[in-house]
Amino acid sequence: MLPTPPQSPPLLRCYAPEDRLGMLLANRLELTSILGVGAYGVVYTAVDIQTQVPFAIKALNKTGLDARQRKFQQREINLHHQASRHPNVVSLVRIMDSVDCTFVVIEFCPEGDLFSSITERGHFVGNDPLAKRAFLQILDAVQFCHSIGIYHRDLKPENILVTDGGLTVKLADFGLATTDYFTSDFGCGSTFYMSPECQQTNPRPCSCYVSPINDVWSLGVILVNLTCGRNPWKRASTEDTTFRAYLKDPEFLRTILPVSPELNLILRRIFECDPMKRITIPELRQLILECPRFTVPVLRRPGQPEELPSCVFYPYVTGPPATLLNTQYSDSAISDTSLTDNETISSVSSDSDYASENEVDGFTVVDPQASPDFWDTPGHMVDVAGKLAIPAHRMDQLVAAY
């Protein structure tokens, strides 16, 4: 029989996040700044004082955790360590233990996460080759994880880090990852990215869903994020008006987003509500490789030069072309699908609400600052970034011109 281990030494102090700044770990890694704070602990930047190589260090709290919580913490570290063998998974470099926390040393990606790259830097939306490169890397990382029996369950841009100016992306944060192929952890993950089968509110006894197939759905939402800068819906549930519209008409996404016909066919394979019919990652990878375009081209009048003032057409980097906008759907079928958690949707009641208005080539152009949201009232159409609004009565004229 193994001897009973001694009790842990008493905790001498409770560290505030900033108290650890300047701390030297293993006589080599100096904590230099705070990257983020959460319920799990704190993420710091650190530098190796001998090589000057930067790292990120997660200080995972141990105090106040019960045995089950500590088990989850150990599982996260273990699964991340296994997955980090892949070049598109953030490397887990070293683990160091202390009385009050576990320090996990990971690769530092100074450019931040994919969410910021999409929403703040605009690195991917409208740049199909870069979006394709990034998405293929994400697919490869997730496929590797699945091949070794790890299912992420929280795939989203915030959990994907960016390096090399967007040329390289790396999967991170295995806090919700599991090795359970079948799971009954309903509602696990982030609402925008959950599959319909993951969102059961009153599941039947012994019911479950398939973890890797749920990951595929999340990949589809990330693909829309990369190509359009938006979410397709707030929630893949019949309670969501946009998702209901999609269920009614598989072409619906093309009426609100600048997705190409080819990409739309791929998205329909991903957003298959029957999990057993949903596309596999190898199939998805091949279709992405073969996809000639993700977004629709810029609209131009015949005979006009290649370069036009951005105010007279819908640039595909920010919004859908007029030929894809379908006025048969009322505002009630459009939810706020921005890449934020903002629940409000601003609306514009009339032309007089715009800050400025003038005529350019016979089309009404408005001040983009006056209408920042995706859709306003039914009489107007606004592109994704609020660059331009065109009254609906001009739509037939615009479509005919192109």
C-alpha positions in Angstrom: 0.0 0.0 0.0 1.3 3.4 -0.9 1.9 5.8 2.0 -0.5 8.6 2.5 1.0 11.7 1.0 1.6 14.7 3.3 -0.8 17.6 3.3 -0.1 20.4 1.0 1.6 23.3 2.7 -0.7 26.1 3.7 -1.3 28.9 1.2 0.6 32.0 2.5 -1.1 34.6 0.4 -3.8 35.1 -2.3 -2.3 36.6 -5.4 -4.1 39.3 -7.3 -3.3 39.1 -11.1 -0.9 42.1 -11.0 0.9 40.8 -8.0 2.7 38.2 -10.1 4.1 40.7 -12.6 7.9 40.6 -12.4 7.8 37.1 -11.0 10.5 34.8 -12.3 9.5 31.2 -13.0 12.2 28.5 -13.0 14.7 31.4 -12.7 14.2 32.1 -16.3 10.7 33.2 -17.4 9.7 36.7 -16.3 6.0 37.6 -16.2 5.8 41.0 -17.9 2.1 41.9 -18.5 -1.5 40.6 -18.3 -3.1 39.4 -21.5 -6.4 38.4 -20.0 -8.3 37.5 -16.8 -11.1 34.9 -16.5 -12.7 32.6 -14.0 -10.1 30.0 -14.8 -7.2 32.2 -13.9 -4.9 34.7 -15.7 -2.9 34.7 -19.0 0.4 36.6 -18.9 3.0 37.5 -21.4 6.4 36.4 -20.3 10.0 36.6 -21.7 12.9 34.2 -21.4 15.5 36.4 -19.8 18.3 34.4 -21.4 17.0 34.1 -25.0 14.5 37.0 -25.0 12.0 34.7 -26.6 8.4 35.7 -25.6 5.8 33.2 -24.3 2.2 33.3 -23.0 1.7 31.7 -19.6 -1.7 30.6 -18.3 -1.8 30.7 -14.5 -4.6 28.2 -13.7 -6.0 28.6 -10.2 -5.9 25.6 -7.9 -7.2 27.2 -4.7 -10.9 26.7 -4.1 -11.3 23.9 -6.7 -12.9 20.6 -5.8 -11.6 17.3 -7.1 -13.9 17.4 -10.2 -12.7 20.9 -11.2 -9.1 19.9 -10.8 -9.7 16.9 -13.0 -11.1 19.1 -15.7 -8.1 21.4 -15.4 -5.7 18.4 -15.8 -7.7 17.2 -18.7 -7.4 20.5 -20.5 -3.6 20.5 -20.1 -3.3 16.9 -21.1 -5.4 17.2 -24.3 -3.7 20.4 -25.3 -0.3 18.8 -24.8 -1.3 15.9 -27.1 -2.9 18.2 -29.8 0.1 20.6 -29.8 2.1 18.1 -31.9 0.3 19.6 -34.9 1.8 22.8 -36.4 -1.6 24.5 -36.5 -2.2 24.0 -32.8 -0.6 26.4 -30.3 2.4 24.7 -28.8 2.3 23.8 -25.1 5.9 24.2 -24.1 6.1 23.5 -20.4 4.0 22.9 -17.3 5.1 24.2 -13.9 3.3 23.6 -10.6 3.1 25.8 -7.5 1.0 25.8 -4.3 -1.8 28.1 -5.6 -1.7 27.5 -9.4 -0.4 25.6 -12.3 1.6 27.6 -14.8 1.2 26.4 -18.4 3.8 27.9 -20.8 2.5 28.2 -24.4 3.6 29.6 -27.7 3.0 33.4 -27.9 1.1 34.8 -30.8 1.4 38.6 -30.7 -1.1 39.2 -33.4 -4.0 38.0 -31.2 -6.9 35.9 -32.2 -8.8 35.4 -35.4 -11.8 37.3 -34.1 -9.7 40.5 -33.9 -8.2 39.8 -37.2 -11.6 39.6 -38.8 -13.4 42.4 -37.0 -10.6 45.0 -36.4 -7.9 44.3 -39.0 -10.1 43.1 -41.9 -7.4 40.6 -42.9 -9.7 37.9 -44.3 -13.1 39.2 -45.4 -12.9 39.8 -49.2 -9.5 38.1 -49.5 -10.5 34.7 -50.7 -7.0 33.2 -51.0 -6.1 34.2 -47.5 -9.4 33.0 -46.1 -9.0 29.7 -47.9 -5.4 29.3 -46.6 -6.6 30.0 -43.0 -9.6 27.7 -43.2 -7.6 24.8 -44.6 -5.2 25.2 -41.6 -8.1 25.2 -39.2 -9.5 22.0 -40.9 -6.1 20.3 -40.7 -5.8 21.1 -37.0 -9.3 19.9 -36.1 -8.8 16.8 -38.3 -5.6 15.9 -36.4 -7.4 16.4 -33.1 -10.2 14.1 -34.2 -7.7 11.5 -35.5 -6.2 11.2 -32.0 -9.6 11.1 -30.3 -9.8 14.8 -29.1 -12.9 16.8 -29.9 -12.7 20.5 -29.2 -16.4 21.5 -28.7 -15.6 25.3 -28.6 -14.4 26.1 -32.0 -14.7 29.8 -32.7 -12.5 32.7 -33.9 -11.6 33.7 -30.3 -10.0 30.3 -29.8 -7.9 30.5 -32.9 -4.7 32.6 -32.8 -3.0 34.3 -35.8 0.6 34.8 -36.8 2.6 35.9 -39.8 0.2 38.6 -40.8 -2.7 36.1 -41.1 -0.8 33.6 -43.1 -0.7 31.1 -40.2 -3.5 30.3 -37.8 -3.3 28.0 -34.7 -6.0 26.3 -32.7 -6.0 27.1 -28.9 -8.0 26.7 -25.7 -8.9 23.1 -25.0 -10.9 24.0 -21.9 -14.1 22.3 -23.2 -12.3 19.5 -25.2 -13.3 15.9 -24.6 -12.3 12.4 -25.6 -16.0 11.3 -25.6 -17.1 10.5 -29.1 -20.7 10.6 -27.8 -21.5 13.2 -25.3 -24.5 14.4 -23.3 -23.0 17.8 -22.4 -25.8 19.7 -24.2 -25.2 23.5 -24.5 -21.4 23.0 -24.4 -19.6 25.8 -26.2 -20.6 29.2 -27.6 -24.2 29.7 -28.8 -23.3 31.2 -32.2 -21.3 28.0 -33.0 -23.4 25.2 -31.6 -25.0 22.7 -33.8 -28.8 22.2 -33.5 -28.4 18.8 -31.8 -26.1 20.3 -29.2 -28.8 22.8 -28.0 -31.5 20.5 -26.6 -33.0 22.2 -23.6 -34.9 19.1 -22.4 -33.0 16.1 -23.7 -34.5 12.7 -23.3 -32.9 10.4 -20.8 -29.7 8.8 -22.1 -29.7 11.0 -25.2 -26.5 12.3 -26.6 -24.9 13.8 -29.7 -21.7 13.1 -31.6 -18.8 15.4 -30.6 -16.8 15.5 -33.9 -20.0 16.1 -36.0 -20.8 19.0 -33.7 -17.3 20.4 -34.4 -18.0 20.3 -38.2 -21.0 22.6 -37.7 -18.8 25.1 -35.8 -16.3 25.0 -38.6 -19.1 26.1 -41.0 -19.9 29.2 -38.9 -16.1 30.0 -38.8 -16.1 29.7 -42.6 -18.9 32.3 -42.8 -16.9 34.5 -40.3 -13.8 34.4 -42.4 -15.5 35.1 -45.8 -18.3 37.5 -44.7 -17.2 38.9 -41.4 -20.5 37.9 -39.9 -22.4 35.0 -38.2 -25.1 33.4 -40.3 -27.5 33.5 -37.3 -27.4 34.0 -33.6 -28.5 30.5 -32.8 -29.1 27.3 -34.9 -32.5 26.9 -33.4 -36.1 27.3 -34.6 -36.4 30.1 -32.1 -34.1 32.1 -34.3 -35.9 33.9 -37.1 -32.8 33.8 -39.4 -32.2 30.1 -38.9 -35.9 29.4 -39.5 -35.6 31.3 -42.8 -32.6 29.2 -43.8 -34.5 26.0 -43.0 -37.3 27.1 -45.2 -35.0 28.1 -48.1 -31.5 26.7 -48.4 -30.7 29.7 -50.7 -31.5 32.1 -47.9 -27.9 32.9 -46.9 -27.2 34.2 -50.4 -29.9 36.8 -49.8 -28.1 38.3 -46.8 -24.5 37.5 -47.3 -22.0 37.8 -50.2 -21.4 34.1 -50.5 -20.8 32.7 -53.9 -23.0 29.9 -55.3 -20.1 27.5 -54.9 -19.6 28.4 -51.3 -23.3 28.2 -50.6 -23.4 24.6 -51.8 -20.6 23.8 -49.4 -22.4 25.6 -46.5 -25.5 23.6 -47.2 -23.5 20.4 -46.7 -22.1 21.7 -43.4 -25.3 23.1 -42.1 -27.1 19.8 -42.6 -29.4 19.4 -39.6 -29.3 15.6 -39.7 -25.9 14.9 -38.1 -25.5 11.6 -39.9 -25.8 13.4 -43.3 -23.4 16.2 -42.4 -20.2 16.5 -44.5 -17.0 15.0 -43.1 -13.8 17.0 -42.6 -11.9 15.2 -45.4 -14.8 15.9 -47.8 -15.0 19.5 -46.7 -11.3 20.0 -47.2 -11.5 18.7 -50.8 -14.5 21.0 -51.6 -12.7 24.0 -50.1 -9.6 23.2 -52.2 -11.8 23.0 -55.3 -13.9 26.1 -54.6 -13.1 28.7 -57.2 -14.4 31.6 -55.1 -15.9 32.2 -51.7 -17.5 35.6 -52.3 -19.3 37.3 -55.1 -17.4 39.7 -57.4 -17.7 43.4 -57.3 -20.6 44.8 -59.4 -19.7 47.1 -62.3 -21.6 48.8 -65.0 -20.7 47.5 -68.5 -17.9 49.6 -69.9 -16.9 51.2 -66.7 -13.3 50.9 -65.5 -12.0 48.3 -63.2 -11.5 50.8 -60.4 -14.7 52.6 -59.3 -15.4 54.9 -56.4 -16.5 52.6 -53.5 -19.6 54.7 -53.1 -21.3 53.6 -56.3 -21.3 49.8 -55.8 -21.2 47.1 -53.2 -17.6 46.1 -52.6 -17.7 42.4 -52.0 -15.3 42.8 -49.0 -18.1 44.4 -47.0 -21.5 43.5 -48.3 -23.7 41.5 -50.7 -24.3 42.7 -54.3 -27.7 43.8 -55.2 -28.3 40.8 -57.4 -28.3 38.6 -54.3 -30.5 40.8 -52.1 -34.0 39.4 -52.0 -36.7 41.7 -50.8 -39.2 38.9 -50.2 -37.8 38.5 -46.7 -39.0 41.0 -44.2 -37.0 42.5 -41.4 -38.6 40.0 -39.0 -36.6 37.2 -40.7 -33.2 38.9 -40.2 -31.5 38.8 -36.8 -28.5 40.7 -35.8 -25.7 38.4 -37.0 -22.6 40.6 -36.4 -19.5 39.1 -34.9 -20.4 40.6 -31.6 -22.8 39.8 -28.8 -24.6 43.1 -29.2 -28.3 42.3 -29.0 -29.5 45.6 -30.4 -30.3 46.4 -34.1 -30.4 50.0 -35.1 -32.9 51.0 -37.7 -33.5 53.9 -40.0 -37.0 55.0 -40.6 -36.7 57.2 -43.6 -34.3 58.9 -46.0 -34.3 62.0 -43.9 -32.6 60.0 -41.1 -29.4 59.7 -43.1 -26.7 62.3 -42.4 -26.2 63.1 -46.1 -27.6 62.0 -49.4 -26.7 62.7 -53.0 -26.9 61.2 -56.5 -24.0 59.3 -58.1 -24.6 57.8 -61.5 -28.4 57.8 -60.8 -28.2 55.9 -57.6 -28.8 57.2 -54.1 -25.7 57.2 -51.9 -25.7 57.9 -48.2 -23.2 58.7 -45.5 -22.0 55.4 -44.1 -21.6 56.8 -40.6 -25.4 57.4 -40.5 -26.4 53.7 -40.9 -23.9 51.3 -39.3 -26.0 48.2 -39.2 -26.7 45.4 -41.6 -30.4 45.9 -42.3 -32.6 48.9 -41.6 -36.3 49.4 -42.5 -37.8 47.4 -45.4 -37.6 50.3 -47.7 -33.8 50.4 -47.7 -30.9 48.0 -48.1 -27.6 48.5 -46.3 -24.4 46.6 -46.9 -22.7 44.6 -44.1 -20.4 47.4 -43.1 -22.9 50.2 -43.6 -21.0 51.6 -46.6 -24.0 52.3 -48.8 -27.8 52.3 -48.7 -29.9 52.0 -51.8 -33.7 52.5 -51.6 -35.6 49.4 -52.7 -37.3 51.2 -55.5 -33.9 51.5 -57.2 -33.1 47.8 -56.9 -34.6 46.7 -60.2 -32.8 49.5 -62.0 -29.5 48.5 -60.4 -29.9 44.8 -61.2 -30.8 45.6 -64.8 -27.7 47.8 -65.1 -25.4 44.9 -64.2 
